[in-house]
């Protein structure tokens, strides 16, 4: 690794450079963008959809064991982009948080509170020299009984916000620009679930620059009518891709 302008200030996570930068945290953000995988999340007025690019690095790997979408609780799912080992560690922590909350309080954990708890842990990992920042961006989605569909994004620095639509990973800025245009063009009441799915698929297809096949991606959805997390099969994904191509 070239020290260059960092001049040794990247050797410990708790050391600020003269410009006020934490290089180790910046490296975590860079790990997400250079992961080579794109992930999009879109919130509709009646649901949430996640679309993630699927890459199988070796022909000998079982494709079913590769993925960036995870179920956290019955009605909460997430999409992780970046270092997959870090993602599994953070997902496991999120599952424990969700289970403990339900055990203590008797009802499902709100998506906003889960995102806050996970972001707090990520922020702690930027404070101690014996830790390192998680090299992942995590999007949480779920159906809140009161607030309706929810979509939150947590980054390696421990920053989290609610979104109408968001992207992470490969060509993140291009994907964000695409989503901004689609959300701006939508009616005030927001996208329907069908429009959200089309937007997510078209966004991923646009930034990748080629027509998608069911084996190229994975999708997870939750709707107000069916709030439980559901990860679509290749046949179901193919139906949505066919509908998208027929519309064009």
C-alpha positions as CSV (number, residue, x, y, z in Angstrom):
1,X,0.0,0.0,0.0
2,X,1.4,3.4,-0.9
3,X,1.6,5.7,2.0
4,X,2.1,8.8,-0.1
5,X,0.1,11.7,1.2
6,X,-1.1,9.7,4.2
7,X,2.5,9.7,5.6
8,X,1.8,7.0,8.1
9,X,-1.4,8.5,9.4
10,X,-3.3,5.4,8.2
11,X,-1.4,3.0,10.5
12,X,-3.9,3.4,13.3
13,X,-7.6,3.9,13.0
14,X,-7.7,6.5,15.8
15,X,-5.0,8.9,14.4
16,X,-6.2,11.9,12.4
17,X,-4.2,13.4,9.6
18,X,-3.4,17.1,9.7
19,X,-6.3,17.6,7.3
20,X,-8.7,15.9,9.8
21,X,-9.1,12.7,7.9
22,X,-9.3,9.1,9.2
23,X,-7.7,7.1,6.5
24,X,-8.7,3.7,7.8
25,X,-12.4,4.7,7.7
26,X,-11.9,6.1,4.1
27,X,-10.3,2.7,3.2
28,X,-13.5,1.0,4.4
29,X,-15.6,3.2,2.1
30,X,-13.2,2.4,-0.7
31,X,-13.6,-1.3,0.0
32,X,-17.3,-1.0,-0.6
33,X,-17.0,0.9,-3.9
34,X,-14.3,-1.5,-5.2
35,X,-16.1,-4.6,-4.3
36,X,-17.3,-4.9,-7.9
37,X,-20.9,-5.5,-6.8
38,X,-23.8,-3.1,-7.1
39,X,-26.8,-3.0,-4.7
40,X,-30.0,-0.9,-4.9
41,X,-32.9,-0.5,-2.5
42,X,-36.1,1.2,-3.4
43,X,-39.0,2.1,-1.1
44,X,-42.6,2.1,-2.5
45,X,-45.7,3.3,-0.8
46,X,-46.7,-0.3,-0.3
47,X,-43.4,-2.1,0.1
48,X,-39.6,-2.3,-0.2
49,X,-37.4,-4.0,-2.8
50,X,-33.7,-4.9,-2.8
51,X,-31.8,-5.8,-5.9
52,X,-28.2,-7.0,-5.7
53,X,-25.8,-8.0,-8.4
54,X,-24.7,-11.7,-8.0
55,X,-21.2,-12.7,-8.9
56,X,-19.9,-16.2,-8.6
57,X,-16.1,-16.0,-8.6
58,X,-15.4,-19.6,-9.5
59,X,-17.3,-22.2,-11.5
60,X,-16.8,-24.8,-8.7
61,X,-18.6,-22.6,-6.2
62,X,-22.3,-23.5,-5.5
63,X,-24.2,-20.3,-6.6
64,X,-26.8,-20.8,-3.9
65,X,-24.1,-20.1,-1.3
66,X,-23.3,-16.7,-2.7
67,X,-25.4,-13.7,-1.9
68,X,-25.7,-10.2,-0.5
69,X,-29.3,-10.3,0.8
70,X,-30.1,-11.5,4.3
71,X,-33.1,-12.0,6.5
72,X,-32.7,-10.3,9.9
73,X,-36.2,-10.9,11.3
74,X,-39.5,-12.1,10.0
75,X,-40.4,-8.7,8.7
76,X,-36.9,-7.2,8.2
77,X,-34.4,-7.9,5.5
78,X,-31.1,-6.3,4.5
79,X,-28.7,-5.9,1.6
80,X,-25.0,-5.8,2.3
81,X,-22.3,-4.5,-0.1
82,X,-18.6,-4.8,0.4
83,X,-16.6,-7.4,2.3
84,X,-18.9,-10.4,2.7
85,X,-17.3,-11.7,5.8
86,X,-17.9,-8.3,7.5
87,X,-21.5,-8.4,6.2
88,X,-22.2,-11.8,7.8
89,X,-20.7,-10.6,11.2
90,X,-22.9,-7.5,11.1
91,X,-26.0,-9.4,10.1
92,X,-25.5,-11.8,12.9
93,X,-25.2,-8.9,15.3
94,X,-28.4,-7.4,13.8
95,X,-30.3,-10.7,14.3
96,X,-29.2,-10.8,18.0
97,X,-30.4,-7.2,18.4
98,X,-33.8,-8.0,16.8
99,X,-34.3,-11.2,18.9
100,X,-33.3,-9.5,22.2
101,X,-35.6,-6.5,21.5
102,X,-38.6,-8.8,20.8
103,X,-37.9,-10.9,23.9
104,X,-37.7,-7.8,26.2
105,X,-40.5,-5.8,24.7
106,X,-42.9,-8.3,23.2
107,X,-43.1,-6.8,19.7
108,X,-40.9,-6.6,16.6
109,X,-38.0,-4.2,16.6
110,X,-38.7,-1.1,14.4
111,X,-36.4,-0.8,11.4
112,X,-35.3,2.7,12.4
113,X,-34.1,1.5,15.8
114,X,-32.3,-1.6,14.4
115,X,-30.5,0.7,11.9
116,X,-29.5,3.0,14.8
117,X,-28.2,0.1,16.9
118,X,-26.1,-1.3,14.0
119,X,-24.8,2.1,13.1
120,X,-23.8,2.7,16.7
121,X,-21.8,-0.5,16.7
122,X,-20.1,0.5,13.4
123,X,-19.2,3.9,14.9
124,X,-17.6,2.3,17.9
125,X,-15.4,0.2,15.6
126,X,-13.9,3.5,14.3
127,X,-12.8,4.6,17.9
128,X,-10.5,1.9,19.1
129,X,-7.0,1.0,17.8
130,X,-7.6,-2.8,18.3
131,X,-10.6,-2.7,16.0
132,X,-11.2,-1.8,12.4
133,X,-14.1,-0.3,10.6
134,X,-16.5,-2.7,8.8
135,X,-15.9,-2.6,5.1
136,X,-19.6,-2.7,4.2
137,X,-22.7,-0.6,3.6
138,X,-25.9,-2.2,4.9
139,X,-29.4,-1.3,3.8
140,X,-32.3,-2.3,6.1
141,X,-35.8,-2.6,4.9
142,X,-39.1,-3.6,6.6
143,X,-42.7,-2.8,7.1
144,X,-43.5,-0.7,10.2
145,X,-47.1,-1.2,11.5
146,X,-47.4,2.5,12.0
147,X,-45.0,4.2,9.6
148,X,-45.4,1.8,6.8
149,X,-42.5,0.7,4.5
150,X,-39.0,1.7,5.8
151,X,-35.6,1.8,4.1
152,X,-32.4,2.7,6.0
153,X,-28.8,2.8,4.9
154,X,-25.8,2.4,7.3
155,X,-22.2,3.1,6.3
156,X,-18.8,2.1,7.7
157,X,-18.5,5.4,9.7
158,X,-21.7,4.6,11.6
159,X,-23.8,7.1,9.7
160,X,-27.4,6.1,9.0
161,X,-30.4,7.8,7.4
162,X,-33.8,6.8,6.0
163,X,-34.1,6.8,2.2
164,X,-36.8,6.7,-0.5
165,X,-34.2,4.9,-2.6
166,X,-30.4,4.3,-2.3
167,X,-27.5,2.5,-3.8
168,X,-24.1,1.1,-2.8
169,X,-21.0,-0.4,-4.3
170,X,-20.1,-0.5,-8.0
171,X,-20.9,2.8,-9.8
172,X,-22.7,4.0,-6.7
173,X,-22.9,7.6,-7.9
174,X,-24.4,6.7,-11.3
175,X,-27.0,4.5,-9.6
176,X,-27.8,7.3,-7.2
177,X,-28.3,9.8,-10.0
178,X,-30.6,7.3,-11.8
179,X,-32.7,6.8,-8.7
180,X,-32.9,10.5,-8.0
181,X,-34.4,11.1,-11.5
182,X,-36.9,8.3,-11.1
183,X,-38.0,9.3,-7.6
184,X,-38.3,13.0,-8.7
185,X,-40.5,11.9,-11.7
186,X,-42.8,9.8,-9.4
187,X,-46.1,11.2,-8.1
188,X,-46.2,12.8,-4.7
189,X,-47.7,9.7,-3.1
190,X,-44.7,7.7,-4.2
191,X,-44.0,4.6,-6.3
192,X,-46.2,1.5,-6.4
193,X,-44.5,-1.8,-5.7
194,X,-44.5,-2.7,-9.4
195,X,-42.8,0.6,-10.3
196,X,-40.3,0.2,-7.5
197,X,-39.3,-3.3,-8.8
198,X,-39.0,-1.9,-12.3
199,X,-36.9,1.0,-11.1
200,X,-34.5,-1.2,-9.2
201,X,-34.1,-3.6,-12.0
202,X,-33.7,-0.9,-14.7
203,X,-31.2,1.0,-12.4
204,X,-29.0,-2.1,-12.0
205,X,-29.2,-2.9,-15.7
206,X,-28.4,0.7,-16.7
207,X,-25.2,1.0,-14.5
208,X,-24.0,-2.5,-15.5
209,X,-24.6,-1.8,-19.2
210,X,-26.0,-5.2,-20.2
211,X,-29.3,-7.1,-20.2
212,X,-29.7,-8.9,-16.9
213,X,-30.4,-12.6,-16.5
214,X,-32.0,-14.2,-13.5
215,X,-28.6,-15.7,-12.5
216,X,-27.0,-12.3,-12.5
217,X,-28.9,-10.9,-9.6
218,X,-30.9,-11.6,-6.4
219,X,-34.0,-9.9,-5.2
220,X,-35.8,-9.5,-1.9
221,X,-39.2,-7.9,-1.3
222,X,-41.6,-7.0,1.5
223,X,-45.1,-5.6,1.0
224,X,-47.8,-4.2,3.3
225,X,-50.0,-7.1,2.3
226,X,-47.2,-9.7,2.8
227,X,-44.8,-8.0,5.3
228,X,-42.6,-11.1,5.8
229,X,-39.2,-11.0,4.0
230,X,-39.2,-13.0,0.8
231,X,-36.2,-13.7,-1.4
232,X,-37.3,-14.4,-5.0
233,X,-36.4,-17.5,-6.9
234,X,-34.8,-17.4,-10.3
235,X,-38.1,-18.1,-11.9
236,X,-39.8,-15.2,-10.1
237,X,-36.9,-12.9,-11.0
238,X,-37.2,-14.0,-14.7
239,X,-40.9,-13.0,-14.7
240,X,-40.0,-9.5,-13.5
241,X,-37.2,-9.2,-16.1
242,X,-39.6,-10.4,-18.8
243,X,-42.2,-7.9,-17.8
244,X,-39.6,-5.1,-17.9
245,X,-38.4,-6.1,-21.4
246,X,-42.0,-6.3,-22.6
247,X,-42.7,-2.8,-21.3
248,X,-39.7,-1.4,-23.1
